[in-house]
Amino acid sequence: MNRHGQTASSYPKSRLAFDDAKNNIAAGVNSPVRSFAAVEGTPLFIRSGRGAHVLDEDGNTYLDYVGSYGALVLGHAHPAIVACASEAVKQGLSFGAPTTAETKLAQQIRRALPSVERLRFVSSGTEACMSALRLARGFTGKSKIIKFSGCYHGHADMLLAKAGSGAATQGIASSSGVPAALVQDTLTLPYNSISALRQVFATEEIAAVIVEPIIGNCSLILPLPDYLLELRKLCTEHQAVLIFDEVMTGFLGGGGVFVLVFWALFSGWLGRCSDLY
Ligand SMILES: Cc1ncc(COP(=O)(O)O)c(C=O)c1O
């Protein structure tokens, strides 16, 4: 029995499905967070979802607090989404060429988030963060980036640096396969500490700061009052690009647009204070 009281017989069909998956898929999952490796237990294999509920392979129903990590703003299998997606499938799904549908979607996003001036669609959060950081480095001509312990920005090599005990931890790879050279310009700071930020900005040339404005990747941590405004001020003073990673939070505040991941060029202040997000 594990610490959650699960035994081998708790979710027999999920367990069998996991064993089967492990014979075919590395670690049995296609994202490390789904493996339950750090928390023990068997990942639930989900058969279907409708509205706010999901059904697992053993026939148990759950209220879904995951919501595909923020992407499912309309819940599972919303009839309007199902109708649109079915219609799109009939037209052909991918052409390796531009389509007017992309521009229409971009316009809808800009209407929902007026500070977005231009945007680009990408396939994953990893790609969005990696591209935003490259853009920031190219724009500023500087190399060093700041991230915060507890924030996750995908699995690009330069972001797999871990935090240590000092105020600023010089990049030390936290994953095998990441050469030291690729994380040496990644500085990891404690979240919500303006003094740690000031200390680093005083001594280092910083290209960009990347942050989850509300951390969702180690429990839920809200910014202290004024923290993000101070961050904005420091970045402006030191000509560093401020990047809000809103993979999880992007559409929680409204908009209602069915979109997963995007980033925008040089957005203004209207309710958002980042340069890129
Ligand atoms: C805040 C944040 N940024 C980036 C990512 C990486 O996204 P993806 O798994 O699509 O590469 C995640 C994934 O959980 C995330 O939560």
The ligand as a Gaussian input file, in Angstrom:
#p B3LYP/6-31G(d) Opt

LIG

0 1
 C        3.952000      27.420000     -16.682000
 C        4.387000      26.401000     -17.698000
 N        5.238000      26.768000     -18.675000
 C        5.653000      25.888000     -19.614000
 C        5.223000      24.569000     -19.596000
 C        5.691000      23.604000     -20.645000
 O        4.638000      23.314000     -21.508000
 P        4.692000      22.037000     -22.479000
 O        4.547000      20.834000     -21.611000
 O        3.530000      22.275000     -23.411000
 O        6.008000      22.082000     -23.203000
 C        4.338000      24.138000     -18.593000
 C        3.878000      22.750000     -18.549000
 O        3.288000      22.275000     -17.596000
 C        3.912000      25.071000     -17.614000
 O        3.075000      24.732000     -16.619000

